[in-house]
Amino acid sequence: MLTYIIRRLLISIPALLLIAFVIFMLLELAPGDPMASMPLTIPAEVKQQMREALGLGEPWWVRFPLWLKQFFIVEPAYWIDSAFGTDLAGGQQRIISFQSRSPVFDTIAERMPQTLWVVGMSYVVGVAIALPVGIISAYRQYSVFDQAGTFVSMIGFSVPPFFSGVLLIVIFSVSLGWLPSIYDTTHSVTDWDSFVFQLRQMVMPVMVLALQTTAQISRYMRAAMLDNLGQDYVRTARAKGMSERIVVLKHVLRNSMIPVITVIALGIPSIFGGAIITEQIFKVNGLGQLLIIALQGNDIPMVMTLTFLFAVLIVMFNLIADVLYGVFDPRIRYD
């Protein structure tokens, strides 16, 4: 297993470098100028000095290796310096945002907690609901519970977040006045009352996002369970006198988790990417909103860093999913 993991990590290095190069060139060739948002009263020579200060005067074959060095060497060294008080970074230049003139990773670190509070919690809730719903729907195929689960899944697939989010705001905020319509990103949890308020403002965005997650994963879980319930080993286990609980939860569920693990693992990077539409509706100051602002302002370092971080997470969780295959399915071995 260890040899397989090391081999996969080594294969991932050129893949990530290629992804980084493609992202960089797409942003390099895209129209737009970071200096276009500057006031017209700024003289042309001052704008040129600002371009040189931001590194825009250098050709792409100089800026791309510099960005790789900053991403993989300077930034990790800086965070190690902050944690242990060492001096690995050596005062080297970090990745700086064109808009805020502040380090990109500091801005991401400030926004990350809001995204994890909302998007992360919604994913956990969605998975926790989807798995038992899919198992019961498959075991009781065509029952009332199965029909209800299918109906809710259809709603989750067909209703977009910008509609369901606004609908929840109209019902629970405007009409009933039970929940706040805007997410207060400055709120901090210090006591029980502040914790309750945090839960109240999380309810609607979490409901919107969890509905989509539940709809997707429950359908995969149901289809995988139905496929395994008709297999010969299930009839053999029942013929040996095993209880239905052991047959379903130990044998059928374990074999059915293989495709579901893929869906869950590949969906985790979307947590860190944020929910762009939902964050805009509820004014969540998360990574999704940060990416939109960076795209609108031609903030190339911010856009490239965020998109490449998502690519790294996708590659990493692909590897985690492959490792988990061997945990759930004894037929799969990497030795």
Order of alpha helices (4+ residues) and beta strands (2+ residues): alpha-alpha-alpha-alpha-alpha-alpha-alpha-alpha-alpha-alpha-alpha-alpha-alpha-alpha-alpha
